[in-house]
């Protein structure tokens, strides 16, 4: 067994000595950013670069009608239109700070293969083309100047097959002049079933050249931008990545120690064993408290991660309710926004972030640095657990309560304002046996001092003031 003070080695046994950073467990709220060439067509979603080459898809038809045939106007031809002329990293960072976020995770490279940073391994970068700016470097500086933790996201693994639709008809994907951008464009998954692309005999597997390049790019991000969090998308679960992700994790964790930085990796599925990284649920939640800290990543939009013209936005209230539920179950929320191609953040995205920030400015003590209680909560509304379930629950009600703790303080977060002017928290009923201590006082965060209450076998009954301090949830501080 490797000692906790020894350097990490590229083995699962050694990597099991990973410790989840304190900053991460305390932060609770981060900002994810999908911004790139796909923001120019602003159609379909961030997979436009793939879908525009898949015959029969809406993106394929849209592209030919709007931009021309893919042999004449390919994905690469959007790059000169991606100017980012209004990109102001300081303004972005100020908004994220106002939103109450504690960490920020932009996508460094998406499946399309265009890096938003100055990479030595590609000419297809935002520093050399399009904006001709090191977007990631500028944003890292601005975010850190606001006292926020900076992380990065890599979606490079999927590029092995991402542009393969363009190999099936006349398109610029087949032009050898652009092979270093569109390639390898190999056959890819025919479904999203993990058993298919996880199996030992899945073919064609990424080759050593591709895997070595993937590892080099990941290490470059670590050395050049020193992120304290690295998020990987799903396909690193493909079995041939295993020795490479072990090597990367050991390298990253050791570099973090050298810099006296607490660092962490996110992954979905089971690419890494439990205890070696922080588990992430994409567009979903958990039904119960997870003893080990975890993360949800989701977007302000139901239908896309990047900016598109027909966004189906979630409401601020629904996002806040999910956020509270996630925190009560020992999780953190990484909430995505999608800026315009010019670098401005859409008004609706910014409005949602400001709504969250206003709520956190009043109620943040029940969120930041909190820990779960014995039960996550009570009430009739059930979360549908698992990935891609974030729009499948009913609306939360005033009967739904979520709990957090901090030291000897218990917070009861009620997800609606009761019409009868009082709330009864049944989990605190004496007969339940969950809460055995004496209650000295009950306060409403943002209210005017102590409230009237009674504690019985049926629960904690609290009389509320005439109006809530702030919608869509309020917090009772139980001392």
Buried (B, 14 or more C-beta within 10 A) or exposed (E): EBEEEEEBBBBBEBBBBBEBBEBBBBBBBBBBBBBBBBBBBBBBBBBBBBBBBBEEBEBBEBBBEEBEEBBEBBBBBBBEEBBBEEBBBBBBBBBBBBBBBBBBBBBBBBBBBBBBBBBEEBEBBBBBBBBEBBBBBBBBBBBBEBEBBBBBBBBBBBBBBBBBBBBEBEBBBBBEEBEEBBBBBBEBBEEEEBEEBBEEEBEEBBEEEBBEBBBEBBBBBBEBBBBBBBBBBBBBBBBBBBEBBBBBBBBBBBBBBEEEBBBBBBBBBEBBEEBBBBBBBBBBBBEEBBEEBBBBBBBBBBEBBBBBEEBEBBEBBBBBBBBBBBBBBBBBBBBBBBBBBBBBBBEBBBBBBBBBBBBBEBBBBBBBBBBBBEBBBBBEBEBBEBBEBBBEBEEBBBBBBBBBBBEEBBBBBBBBBBEEEEBBBBBBBBEBEBBEEEBEEBBBBBBEEEBEBEBEEBBBBBEBEEEBBBEBBBBBBBE
